[in-house]
Amino acid sequence: MHQAFIALGSNLEDPQAQVERALETIANTTNIKLIKASSLYRTVPVGYDNQPDFINAVAEIETDLNPLALLDRLLEIETQHGRERPFPNAPRVLDLDVLLYEGVATSSPALTLPHPRMHTRGFVMLPLAEIAPKISIGNHGYADDLAAKCDNQGVSKL
């Protein structure tokens, strides 16, 4: 089994319930074991501002899926929950991203690990630091140190 971390987000159709249901779905998915999940965080939108606030969380999992197979499984879960992709950064029912996968560093058109922008995003770093404060984010540093630099980004713990 391999350790991985997943970001969860939603800002449509009762976002808090969407993230909670997604965590339940992940916990009940074959080849994935949910180890722990962060608290939920309210976040102002990033990229496309004309949309509702997000509810975000991060989950630690164990899986025997390889990184691309894990991504495929997460995309299936997004689709099951009604995810549509009308344009980049559009409002969404559910967004699931692989952040880290047991020290793997890779870059392909489908998946880059560690997630290339996670270290600058409070909506990722604050919940990640809550559950894994001393996890290393590539050559950027530890989650708790990076989260401290993101605390002014409109992210608040529920």
N, C-alpha and C positions, 0 to 999 in steps of 0.2 A: 504494500500500500504506500502511496505517495501523498505527502502533505501538500495542500494547495489552499489558496485564499481566493474568495469570490466576492466581488462587489455587487450589491443589489440596489436597485433604485426604481422608483415609480413616482409619477405625478398625475396620474389619471385614474378615475374609477375607484375611489377610496384607496389612495396610495399606501396608507399604513396597513390595511388589510391585504393589499396586493403583495407587499414585501413579506408579511407574515405567512401568507399562503405559499409564496415562493419558497420560503424556508422549509415549510412542511413538505412541499413537493421534492425539494432537494434531499431532505432527510429520508424520504421514502423512495428514492431513485436507486435502482440497481447499480452496483459498482461505485456508489458514493455513500460515505458515512459522514454525517454532520457531526463535527466535534464541538464547535461552539459558535455562537453568533453574538455580534455586538448589540448594544442598545440601538434603538432607532434614532435617526438624526434628521431634523428638518433642514433643508438646504435651499438657498435661493438658486434659480436657474443659472447655468453657465453656457455661454455660446449663443443661444437664442433666448433672449430675455422675456419675450411676450408669451409667457406660459406660467402655470401654477408652480408653486414651490414643490420640491421633491422630498420624499422620504427615502433615506439611504441607510444601508447597513453593510457590514462585512461579515462573511462566514468563513470559518476554518473548516476544511473538510479533509478526509482521507479518501483516496480513490485508487483503483487499479487501472483506470483509463489513462492513456497517454494524453499529453496536453491538447492535441487537436481533437481527439475523441471526446475529451471533457468539454471543449468549446462547442462541439457539435451537439452534445447532450444539453448544454445550457441554452443553445439556440432553439432546440426542440421545446424546452420548458418555456422559453419566452413565447414561442408560437402557440403553445397550449394555453397560455394565459392571455392571448389576444394581442400580442405585440405586432404593430405595423410600423413601417419605416418610410413615411411619406417624404422626408427630407432630413438632412443631417441635423442633429440636436433637437429634433422635433419632440413634442410632448410624447410620453410613452406610458403604457400600462405597466410594462416591466422591462428592465434592462439588467442583464447579467453579464459580468465581465470577469475573465480569469485575470487576476492580478499577479499572482506568484504561483509557481509550481516547483516545489522542492529544489530550489537553487538552480533551476534550468534558466539559461539565458539563450534566447533564440529570436530570430527575426524572419518572418515570412509574410507574404501578402495576407494570409489568414490570421496570424497570431504573432504578437511580439511580447516576449517575456523578459524581465518583468514588464508589466504594463508601462508603456513609455511616458505617460503623463501623470501617473498616480502620485508621484512624490511631490507634486505641486498642488494637488487637489485636496482641500480640506474635507470634502464629503467622502473621500476615501481614507485619508490619513488619520483623521480623528477616530472613526470607528475601528480601523485597523490597529491603531496604537492602544485602544481600549483592550483588545483581546490578545495582541502580540506586540507589546511595546518594544521589545529588543530584537525584533526581526529585522534583518538587513534588507534594504531596498537597493540592490545592485551596488553601485559605487556612490550612491547618494547619501547613505547614512542609515540610521536606525529609525524605525517608525515613530517612536515617541519624540525624537528630536525634530523630525520632519513635520510632525503634527503641530508642534509648538510654533512652527513658522507659518502655519496655515490657519491659526485660530481667529483671524480677522476676515474670513471669507463668507460670512453669513451662514454659518453652520451651527446649529444648536441641538443639543441632546434633548430628546423628548422625556 
